[in-house]
Amino acid sequence: MKIAVFGAGLMGHALALVHALGGHTIRITDSQPGTLERSLGLMQTALGTLRDAGEVDASWTSERLASVVTRCATPAETLEGAELIVEAIIEKPDAKRALYAIIDALAPMDVIIASNTSYLDVFPLMPERRLKRTLIAHWYTPPYLVDLCDIVGNEQTDPAVIETVRKLVADMGKVPVVMQRFIPGYIANRIQSAISLEVNRLIDEGYATAKDVDDAVIHGLALRIPILGHMAKADFTGLLLTQAALANRMYEPPVVQGNSPTVDRLVAEGRTGVMSGKGYFDWGGRSPDELFRERDQKLLALKRALREIGHMEGK
Ligand SMILES: NC(=O)c1ccc[n+]([C@@H]2O[C@H](COP(=O)([O-])OP(=O)(O)OC[C@H]3O[C@@H](n4cnc5c(N)ncnc54)[C@H](O)[C@@H]3O)[C@@H](O)[C@H]2O)c1
């Protein structure tokens, strides 16, 4: 398929790589020329990590990637021959609305438009006549390692369009989850938001340190999840316990204040995470490049092991 990718930032360049590796031909653009320029190099670096880990075959050289990815200066050039548009521009409604108007003016009516928006209801931003062939296909960073893609249409989206994108994602070896209707954050991000609210409460109110939380997550919560997910784990525990836990209200959702004093203090100190060398943790003066590489290598090793072990899923 011929795919036009709008946005070459954190997600756009990585989605271009994912779709190129899936056998598609990519045209990509960004409103910042520097970002567009840099994007192919970032794709080639990520490709190298995948090749070294044996996730893609050796024929996927940097040159081969460059031959299927064209960087384009204008929307018109980007849309040449496009059958699918992957929209991965900044998460601002005005910017998305403006881009959709440009696409509406330039693209053929049969093009499929897939937005990678994290939380926005993009459908009201889209010209009405495009809604039938518009949907959200939402990925997780980095999408060349995280396989999940949330897919959701609007009320007018043609079911055949949803099926085309679902199949395209599945054929790339990824895992599409088609939701019945839109809700901001989809499934995994909503679960993650709930976890984030809870752990920040535990830290802010002095119940636990960041290290305690991660020890509990890594050594308790996480071990079963890759094999069982959450719902199958409940079946193994038994629904009587689930019923009792719900009835006893062991869990009270934290009061949502919209901020965490701990996070605010860390950010004010310039501790914004791995990119600044420190966040909740001190990353020991190691460069972001080195840390991201180590993370990616460990994630790839885990994926290999999990593929071998397999999952337990109910029907
Ligand atoms: N960062 C994540 O983890 C993540 C995960 C899933 C989805 N998303 C979603 O993906 C989208 C992109 O996020 P990101 O993290 O890559 O942001 P980013 O800031 O890294 O990249 C966005 C890019 O869009 C470009 N841009 C802005 N207007 C444009 C236009 N009209 N045409 C072309 N390019 C334009 C910007 O120059 C920028 O390079 C957002 O909708 C975001 O919610 C992000």
The ligand as an SDF file (V2000), in Angstrom:
LIG
                    3D

 44 48  0  0  0  0  0  0  0  0999 V2000
    4.5730   10.2920   22.1780 N   0  0  0  0  0  0  0  0  0  0  0  0
    3.8790    9.2030   22.3780 C   0  0  0  0  0  0  0  0  0  0  0  0
    4.2490    8.3430   23.1890 O   0  0  0  0  0  0  0  0  0  0  0  0
    2.6110    8.9640   21.6060 C   0  0  0  0  0  0  0  0  0  0  0  0
    2.0320    7.6830   21.6220 C   0  0  0  0  0  0  0  0  0  0  0  0
    0.8710    7.4530   20.8870 C   0  0  0  0  0  0  0  0  0  0  0  0
    0.3000    8.4860   20.1620 C   0  0  0  0  0  0  0  0  0  0  0  0
    0.8890    9.7250   20.1660 N   0  0  0  0  0  0  0  0  0  0  0  0
    0.2320   10.7540   19.3330 C   0  0  0  0  0  0  0  0  0  0  0  0
    0.9700   10.8780   18.1280 O   0  0  0  0  0  0  0  0  0  0  0  0
    0.8920   12.2300   17.6390 C   0  0  0  0  0  0  0  0  0  0  0  0
    2.3020   12.7720   17.4980 C   0  0  0  0  0  0  0  0  0  0  0  0
    2.9380   12.7430   18.7540 O   0  0  0  0  0  0  0  0  0  0  0  0
    4.5390   12.7740   18.9020 P   0  0  0  0  0  0  0  0  0  0  0  0
    4.8330   12.2980   20.2740 O   0  0  0  0  0  0  0  0  0  0  0  0
    5.1650   12.1170   17.7240 O   0  0  0  0  0  0  0  0  0  0  0  0
    4.7860   14.3540   18.8360 O   0  0  0  0  0  0  0  0  0  0  0  0
    6.0670   15.1380   18.2760 P   0  0  0  0  0  0  0  0  0  0  0  0
    5.9580   16.5220   18.8240 O   0  0  0  0  0  0  0  0  0  0  0  0
    7.3210   14.3520   18.5180 O   0  0  0  0  0  0  0  0  0  0  0  0
    5.8140   15.1730   16.6990 O   0  0  0  0  0  0  0  0  0  0  0  0
    4.7720   15.8890   16.1100 C   0  0  0  0  0  0  0  0  0  0  0  0
    5.3090   16.4780   14.8220 C   0  0  0  0  0  0  0  0  0  0  0  0
    4.2380   17.0300   14.0800 O   0  0  0  0  0  0  0  0  0  0  0  0
    4.8020   18.0910   13.3120 C   0  0  0  0  0  0  0  0  0  0  0  0
    3.7110   18.8890   12.7460 N   0  0  0  0  0  0  0  0  0  0  0  0
    2.9220   19.7830   13.3470 C   0  0  0  0  0  0  0  0  0  0  0  0
    1.9890   20.2450   12.4750 N   0  0  0  0  0  0  0  0  0  0  0  0
    2.2000   19.6060   11.2890 C   0  0  0  0  0  0  0  0  0  0  0  0
    1.5720   19.6210   10.0120 C   0  0  0  0  0  0  0  0  0  0  0  0
    0.5190   20.4060    9.7650 N   0  0  0  0  0  0  0  0  0  0  0  0
    2.0620   18.8210    9.0410 N   0  0  0  0  0  0  0  0  0  0  0  0
    3.1190   18.0220    9.2680 C   0  0  0  0  0  0  0  0  0  0  0  0
    3.7690   17.9700   10.4670 N   0  0  0  0  0  0  0  0  0  0  0  0
    3.3030   18.7380   11.4590 C   0  0  0  0  0  0  0  0  0  0  0  0
    5.7170   18.7980   14.3110 C   0  0  0  0  0  0  0  0  0  0  0  0
    6.6800   19.5920   13.6570 O   0  0  0  0  0  0  0  0  0  0  0  0
    6.3380   17.5980   15.0330 C   0  0  0  0  0  0  0  0  0  0  0  0
    7.5680   17.2070   14.4630 O   0  0  0  0  0  0  0  0  0  0  0  0
    0.0300   12.9880   18.6450 C   0  0  0  0  0  0  0  0  0  0  0  0
   -1.3040   12.9870   18.2150 O   0  0  0  0  0  0  0  0  0  0  0  0
    0.1730   12.1540   19.9100 C   0  0  0  0  0  0  0  0  0  0  0  0
   -0.9290   12.3050   20.7800 O   0  0  0  0  0  0  0  0  0  0  0  0
    2.0230    9.9800   20.8490 C   0  0  0  0  0  0  0  0  0  0  0  0
  1  2  1  0
  2  3  2  0
  2  4  1  0
  4  5  1  0
  4 44  2  0
  5  6  2  0
  6  7  1  0
  7  8  2  0
  8  9  1  0
  8 44  1  0
  9 10  1  0
  9 42  1  0
 10 11  1  0
 11 12  1  0
 11 40  1  0
 12 13  1  0
 13 14  1  0
 14 15  2  0
 14 16  1  0
 14 17  1  0
 17 18  1  0
 18 19  2  0
 18 20  1  0
 18 21  1  0
 21 22  1  0
 22 23  1  0
 23 24  1  0
 23 38  1  0
 24 25  1  0
 25 26  1  0
 25 36  1  0
 26 27  1  0
 26 35  1  0
 27 28  2  0
 28 29  1  0
 29 30  1  0
 29 35  2  0
 30 31  1  0
 30 32  2  0
 32 33  1  0
 33 34  2  0
 34 35  1  0
 36 37  1  0
 36 38  1  0
 38 39  1  0
 40 41  1  0
 40 42  1  0
 42 43  1  0
M  CHG  2   8   1  16  -1
M  END
$$$$
